[in-house]
Amino acid sequence: MRHRVKKKHFDRTKEQRLALYRSVARSLIMEERIQTSLQRAKAVKPFVERLITLGKKGDLHSRRLALKLLPDRKAVKKLFEDIAPRFENRQGGYTRIIKLPDRRKGDGCELALLELVE
Protein backbone atom coordinates (compact mmCIF):
# COMPACT_ATOMS: atom_id res chain seq x y z
CA MET A 1 0.00 0.00 0.00
CA ARG A 2 1.11 3.54 -0.66
CA HIS A 3 -0.04 5.19 2.55
CA ARG A 4 1.82 8.46 3.16
CA VAL A 5 4.39 7.80 0.41
CA LYS A 6 5.08 11.16 -1.22
CA LYS A 7 7.97 10.58 -3.58
CA LYS A 8 8.66 8.41 -6.59
CA HIS A 9 10.97 5.48 -5.95
CA PHE A 10 11.86 4.73 -9.60
CA ASP A 11 12.31 1.07 -8.59
CA ARG A 12 15.66 1.95 -6.98
CA THR A 13 17.19 1.84 -3.56
CA LYS A 14 17.69 5.02 -1.57
CA GLU A 15 21.36 5.27 -2.56
CA GLN A 16 20.61 4.76 -6.25
CA ARG A 17 17.84 7.37 -6.10
CA LEU A 18 20.18 9.89 -4.47
CA ALA A 19 22.76 9.19 -7.18
CA LEU A 20 20.09 9.83 -9.83
CA TYR A 21 19.09 13.13 -8.19
CA ARG A 22 22.74 14.22 -7.94
CA SER A 23 23.44 13.35 -11.55
CA VAL A 24 20.41 15.18 -12.95
CA ALA A 25 20.98 18.18 -10.64
CA ARG A 26 24.63 18.41 -11.68
CA SER A 27 23.66 18.32 -15.35
CA LEU A 28 21.05 21.02 -14.80
CA ILE A 29 23.45 23.29 -12.94
CA MET A 30 26.21 22.89 -15.53
CA GLU A 31 24.00 23.11 -18.64
CA GLU A 32 21.12 25.22 -17.23
CA ARG A 33 18.63 23.32 -19.44
CA ILE A 34 18.27 19.57 -19.83
CA GLN A 35 15.87 17.16 -21.46
CA THR A 36 14.75 14.28 -19.27
CA SER A 37 11.66 12.25 -18.50
CA LEU A 38 8.73 14.08 -16.99
CA GLN A 39 8.73 11.99 -13.82
CA ARG A 40 12.45 12.54 -13.22
CA ALA A 41 12.03 16.27 -13.75
CA LYS A 42 9.20 16.40 -11.21
CA ALA A 43 11.20 14.39 -8.69
CA VAL A 44 14.45 16.37 -9.06
CA LYS A 45 12.87 19.84 -8.99
CA PRO A 46 12.66 20.13 -5.14
CA PHE A 47 16.23 18.83 -4.83
CA VAL A 48 17.57 21.49 -7.20
CA GLU A 49 15.52 24.26 -5.62
CA ARG A 50 16.91 23.35 -2.20
CA LEU A 51 20.45 23.63 -3.63
CA ILE A 52 19.70 27.05 -5.13
CA THR A 53 18.29 28.25 -1.81
CA LEU A 54 21.53 27.17 -0.13
CA GLY A 55 23.44 29.06 -2.82
CA LYS A 56 21.46 32.21 -2.10
CA LYS A 57 22.51 32.14 1.55
CA GLY A 58 26.12 32.03 0.41
CA ASP A 59 27.84 31.35 3.73
CA LEU A 60 30.37 28.62 4.46
CA HIS A 61 27.85 26.37 6.21
CA SER A 62 25.52 26.50 3.19
CA ARG A 63 28.41 25.69 0.86
CA ARG A 64 29.32 22.65 2.94
CA LEU A 65 25.69 21.48 3.01
CA ALA A 66 25.54 21.90 -0.77
CA LEU A 67 28.74 19.87 -1.15
CA LYS A 68 27.16 17.19 1.01
CA LEU A 69 24.10 17.03 -1.26
CA LEU A 70 26.02 17.50 -4.52
CA PRO A 71 29.65 16.36 -4.16
CA ASP A 72 30.97 18.11 -7.26
CA ARG A 73 33.10 21.16 -6.53
CA LYS A 74 32.78 22.69 -10.00
CA ALA A 75 28.99 22.46 -9.93
CA VAL A 76 28.77 23.94 -6.42
CA LYS A 77 31.15 26.75 -7.40
CA LYS A 78 29.01 27.61 -10.43
CA LEU A 79 25.88 27.37 -8.27
CA PHE A 80 27.18 29.82 -5.67
CA GLU A 81 28.96 32.25 -8.01
CA ASP A 82 26.79 32.33 -11.15
CA ILE A 83 23.34 30.88 -10.58
CA ALA A 84 22.39 31.93 -7.04
CA PRO A 85 23.03 35.68 -7.54
CA ARG A 86 20.55 35.65 -10.44
CA PHE A 87 17.78 34.60 -8.06
CA GLU A 88 18.60 37.17 -5.36
CA ASN A 89 15.15 38.79 -5.48
CA ARG A 90 13.16 35.64 -6.16
CA GLN A 91 11.50 33.79 -3.28
CA GLY A 92 11.24 30.39 -4.94
CA GLY A 93 10.30 28.70 -8.18
CA TYR A 94 13.79 28.70 -9.64
CA THR A 95 13.12 25.91 -12.13
CA ARG A 96 10.57 25.36 -14.87
CA ILE A 97 9.27 22.11 -16.36
CA ILE A 98 8.05 22.26 -19.97
CA LYS A 99 6.36 19.15 -21.33
CA LEU A 100 7.55 18.13 -24.78
CA PRO A 101 5.06 16.87 -27.38
CA ASP A 102 7.14 13.85 -28.46
CA ARG A 103 7.74 10.69 -26.51
CA ARG A 104 11.00 8.77 -26.24
CA LYS A 105 11.39 6.17 -28.99
CA GLY A 106 12.59 3.26 -26.87
CA ASP A 107 10.02 3.12 -24.09
CA GLY A 108 7.45 5.80 -24.96
CA CYS A 109 8.23 7.86 -21.88
CA GLU A 110 6.94 11.42 -21.68
CA LEU A 111 9.78 13.91 -22.09
CA ALA A 112 10.20 17.33 -20.52
CA LEU A 113 12.63 20.23 -20.47
CA LEU A 114 13.89 21.10 -17.03
CA GLU A 115 15.41 24.56 -17.04
CA LEU A 116 16.40 27.38 -14.75
CA VAL A 117 14.09 30.39 -14.88
CA GLU A 118 15.78 33.53 -16.21
BELNOR-V666915 format. One record per pair of residues at least 6 apart in sequence whose C-alpha atoms are under 6 Angstrom apart, sorted by the first residue. I is the first residue (numbers start at 0). J is the second residue. D is the distance in Angstrom with one decimal. If there is no record, write none. Layout:
[[I | J | D] [I | J | D]]
This chain:
[[20 | 43 | 5.7] [21 | 69 | 5.8] [24 | 47 | 5.9] [27 | 33 | 5.9] [31 | 114 | 5.7] [31 | 115 | 5.7] [32 | 113 | 5.8] [32 | 114 | 4.2] [33 | 112 | 5.7] [33 | 113 | 5.4] [34 | 111 | 5.8] [34 | 112 | 4.6] [35 | 110 | 5.7] [35 | 111 | 5.6] [36 | 109 | 5.8] [36 | 110 | 4.4] [36 | 111 | 5.7] [37 | 109 | 5.7] [37 | 110 | 5.2] [37 | 111 | 5.0] [51 | 83 | 5.9] [53 | 61 | 5.2] [54 | 79 | 4.8] [54 | 83 | 5.2] [55 | 83 | 5.0] [93 | 115 | 5.9] [93 | 116 | 5.5] [94 | 114 | 5.6] [94 | 115 | 4.4] [94 | 116 | 5.4] [95 | 113 | 5.8] [95 | 114 | 5.4] [96 | 112 | 5.6] [96 | 113 | 4.8] [97 | 111 | 5.4] [97 | 112 | 5.0] [98 | 111 | 4.3] [99 | 110 | 5.5] [99 | 111 | 5.1] [102 | 108 | 5.5] [102 | 109 | 4.9] [102 | 110 | 5.8]]
